[in-house]
Amino acid sequence: MTQSSYDIDAVFKAYDVRGLYPGQWDETLARLIGNSFALYLNADSIVVGYDMRVTSPSLAQAFIEGATLAGVDVVNIGLASTDMLYFASGKLSMAGAMITASHNPSEYNGLKMCRASAAPIGQDTGLNQIKAAAANGLIERAEESGTVTEQNLLDDFREHCLSFIDPKSLSNLKVVADTANGMGGLVVPHVFKSLDCELEVIFEELDGTFPNHPADPIQPENLKDLQQRVVETGADIGLAFDGDADRVFLVDDLGQTLGGFLTVAMVAQSLLKKFPGESIVYNLICSKAVPETIEANGGKAIRTRVGHSYIKQVMADEKAIFGGEHSGHYYFRDNFKADSGLIAALVVLELLAKSGQKLSQLRKQFETYFQSGEINSKVDDVAQAMQRAVSQFDPSEVDDLDGFTVQGENWWFNVRPSNTEPLVRLNVEATTKELCDTKTREILDLIRNN
């Protein structure tokens, strides 16, 4: 691949690098990014991990080569989940890079980067500078190349994850985990092996071709195998991890899925039982049940924009113990403010075990509203479509923290633009299903100008 064939703008996203291999990027570009990442950070050393995709080892090697040519030492932790890489960044006090395309299909690969202690790198916090340097197509060489050492942090990661719970409390639980041939197949069994609960893992083998189903648990069709297995085995809970295992979605004992906001609410309740009065951050399209749960349990609920860089910044500013997003990302102060699906799953398991209830019963206290789910509309003009959505409301009632949010009587909605596509995203919530359905139709008609 020649430099002129790179589509730098296509592969550099808001928070990471991601694109088709080898059509949009390959080892040559990975080497350039490794070099520019190392130079931008001006660090003595960095830590690198990679997922199970077929192309990940060679991309990781190229990235490492680019970094060492800049004179930076590299700690290579090898196969890892993204949350394990964030843990390594925190434990070693090093900037980090993870070769992964998360939940994307097998023909994709990508890069997630962070500063030391898992501090985020996004468009406004260094990614644009790294992109500009890589776009020059030049490798800058130090007088002396850096070294590469290998380090296995899997045991340290397990102990770290278990520090969030009382491991003895999980006895007698039966858990099914679908790791979708992703990195959960490495970390989940390792963390659970010292717990006194029964774990069954389906699609445990690391296989970057994803032979069973896509590693994207936010799509309902990818949860069917887990739902069926939970019911067949009489399990207490199902855990569905994405490809790089930093996100998790839950299935209850009846085989019914739980929205991400339910996990946010349950983790918040559990943490506030241990740490009363703490602040908890949630993004603004989570259900109102989330701030109500936080406040009912004596915590301080803090609303923020959607996106991990915003969540992490507000967590830092407010010294929040936890931050949650509807999309399955759960951030913990004691995890270097980074997200971890595995830690979130353990916290929910502890809450479930201590409650003495089935998950299908426990969830009901948090399900006080009805949601539309996120509905995307492709439009010619995103700004105009969003204005149409709020045109009938008094401007003083419109909150513009992230897109537009309007609070009605017994209902609310948010419209916001996609970062990468000509899409408007709509979320509606109401106290009844009928009201939710009616308002969803009304706002969609305005957005789509029907």
PyMOL commands that set and color helices and strands:
alter all, ss='L'
color gray80, all
select helices_A, chain A and resi 3-5+8-11+27-41+56-69+82-92+116-118+123-125+127-135+154-162+167-170+184-192+220-233+260-274+289-296+308-318+333-335+341-355+359-366+382-390+395-397+433-448
alter helices_A, ss='H'
color red, helices_A
select strands_A, chain A and resi 17-20+45-50+73-79+95-99+108-114+148-150+174-178+198-202+237-241+248-251+279-283+300-304+322-324+330-332+370-371+375-378+398-399+404-408+411-417+423-430
alter strands_A, ss='S'
color yellow, strands_A
deselect
rebuild
show_as cartoon
